[in-house]
Amino acid sequence: MKVLEAKTLQNKATKSELRTEIKKASAAIEDNSGNKTEAVRVAVKKIDQAAAKGILHKNTAARKKSALDKKLQASA
């Protein structure tokens, strides 16, 4: 039980970080800031890490990355 609770908290923290990075990347794209490609790169890395740990399904990760990339290309 204790291990399950610890893993649940760890997964929640990872998901929270992931959502934060995705929001930062989206905000950078919308604001057309100079570091938008860097923000997207960091978000994609977090998405890949979450998928590797099993926190996100690989298709969900691919969908999120694709959406960010599409948004980035549209802003260019």
C-alpha positions in Angstrom: 0.0 0.0 0.0 2.8 2.4 0.9 4.6 1.8 -2.4 1.4 2.3 -4.3 0.7 5.6 -2.6 4.3 6.8 -3.2 4.1 5.8 -6.9 0.8 7.6 -7.2 2.2 10.8 -5.8 5.2 10.5 -8.0 3.0 10.0 -11.1 0.9 13.0 -10.1 3.9 15.2 -9.8 5.2 14.1 -13.2 1.9 14.7 -14.9 1.7 18.1 -13.3 5.2 19.0 -14.6 4.2 17.7 -18.0 1.1 19.9 -18.1 3.1 22.9 -17.0 5.7 22.5 -19.7 3.0 22.0 -22.4 1.2 25.2 -21.2 4.6 27.1 -21.2 5.2 25.9 -24.8 1.7 26.9 -25.9 2.0 30.3 -24.3 5.4 30.8 -25.9 4.0 30.0 -29.3 1.0 32.2 -28.9 3.1 35.1 -27.7 5.5 34.5 -30.6 8.4 34.8 -28.2 12.0 34.1 -29.3 12.4 30.9 -27.2 9.3 29.2 -28.6 11.3 26.4 -30.3 13.3 25.8 -27.1 10.0 25.7 -25.0 8.5 23.1 -27.5 11.8 21.1 -27.4 11.6 20.9 -23.5 7.9 20.0 -23.6 8.5 17.2 -26.2 11.3 15.9 -24.0 9.0 15.8 -21.0 6.3 14.1 -23.1 8.8 11.4 -24.2 10.0 10.8 -20.6 6.4 10.4 -19.4 5.7 7.9 -22.2 8.9 6.0 -21.4 7.8 5.7 -17.7 4.4 4.5 -18.7 2.6 7.6 -17.3 1.3 8.4 -20.8 0.3 5.9 -23.5 2.7 6.2 -26.5 -0.2 7.2 -28.8 -1.2 9.9 -26.4 2.3 11.2 -26.3 2.5 11.2 -30.1 -0.7 13.1 -30.3 0.5 15.7 -27.8 3.8 16.1 -29.6 2.1 16.4 -33.0 -0.3 19.0 -31.7 2.6 21.1 -30.4 4.5 20.8 -33.6 1.5 21.7 -35.7 0.9 24.8 -33.6 4.6 25.7 -33.8 4.6 25.3 -37.6 1.5 27.4 -38.0 3.0 30.3 -36.0 6.1 30.4 -38.2 
